[in-house]
Amino acid sequence: MNSIYSKRKVMRKAEHPEMEDALYTWFLKRRRRGNDVPISSEILRTKAKFFYREITGKDDFSASSGWLDKF
């Protein structure tokens, strides 16, 4: 018997919540400008690395495509 619960997805917790919050805020501000310039995955990954460095002072976050898929 297939249960509806077996297909339920679980929300993940962010590994770096401050960085992801900063990235999301930046993303929303950029979209609100209304200039309709697409934000590529490369731009998002570059900004994620930037915010991570600014917040943690470390340079050990790769912003992989897998991370971006989950973001």
C-alpha positions as CSV (number, residue, x, y, z in Angstrom):
1,M,0.0,0.0,0.0
2,N,1.4,3.4,-1.0
3,S,1.1,5.9,1.7
4,I,1.0,9.7,1.1
5,Y,3.6,10.0,3.8
6,S,6.2,7.9,1.9
7,K,6.3,10.7,-0.8
8,R,6.6,13.5,1.7
9,K,9.7,15.7,1.4
10,V,11.6,16.9,4.4
11,M,12.7,20.5,4.6
12,R,16.5,20.7,5.1
13,K,18.2,23.0,7.6
14,A,20.6,25.4,6.0
15,E,24.3,24.6,6.7
16,H,25.1,28.3,6.7
17,P,21.8,30.1,7.5
18,E,23.3,33.6,7.8
19,M,24.9,33.3,4.4
20,E,21.8,31.9,2.8
21,D,19.7,34.7,4.4
22,A,22.0,37.3,3.0
23,L,22.0,35.7,-0.4
24,Y,18.2,35.5,-0.4
25,T,17.8,39.1,0.7
26,W,20.3,40.2,-2.1
27,F,18.3,38.1,-4.6
28,L,15.0,39.7,-3.6
29,K,16.4,43.2,-3.8
30,R,17.8,42.5,-7.2
31,R,14.5,41.1,-8.5
32,R,12.6,44.1,-7.0
33,R,14.6,46.5,-9.2
34,G,12.4,45.4,-12.0
35,N,15.2,45.3,-14.6
36,D,14.4,41.7,-15.6
37,V,18.1,40.8,-15.9
38,P,18.3,37.1,-15.3
39,I,20.3,35.9,-12.3
40,S,22.4,33.0,-13.5
41,S,23.4,30.1,-11.3
42,E,27.0,31.3,-11.6
43,I,26.1,34.7,-10.3
44,L,24.2,33.1,-7.3
45,R,27.2,30.8,-6.6
46,T,29.6,33.7,-6.7
47,K,27.5,35.8,-4.4
48,A,27.1,32.9,-2.0
49,K,30.8,32.5,-1.8
50,F,31.2,36.3,-1.3
51,F,28.6,36.4,1.6
52,Y,30.2,33.3,3.1
53,R,33.6,34.9,3.2
54,E,32.2,38.2,4.6
55,I,30.3,36.4,7.4
56,T,32.7,33.7,8.4
57,G,36.1,35.1,7.3
58,K,36.7,31.7,5.8
59,D,37.2,30.6,2.2
60,D,36.2,27.0,2.4
61,F,32.7,27.1,0.9
62,S,32.5,25.9,-2.7
63,A,28.8,26.8,-3.5
64,S,28.5,23.6,-5.5
65,S,25.8,23.0,-8.0
66,G,24.3,20.5,-5.5
67,W,24.2,23.1,-2.8
68,L,22.5,25.5,-5.3
69,D,19.9,22.9,-6.2
70,K,18.9,22.6,-2.5
71,F,19.0,26.4,-2.0
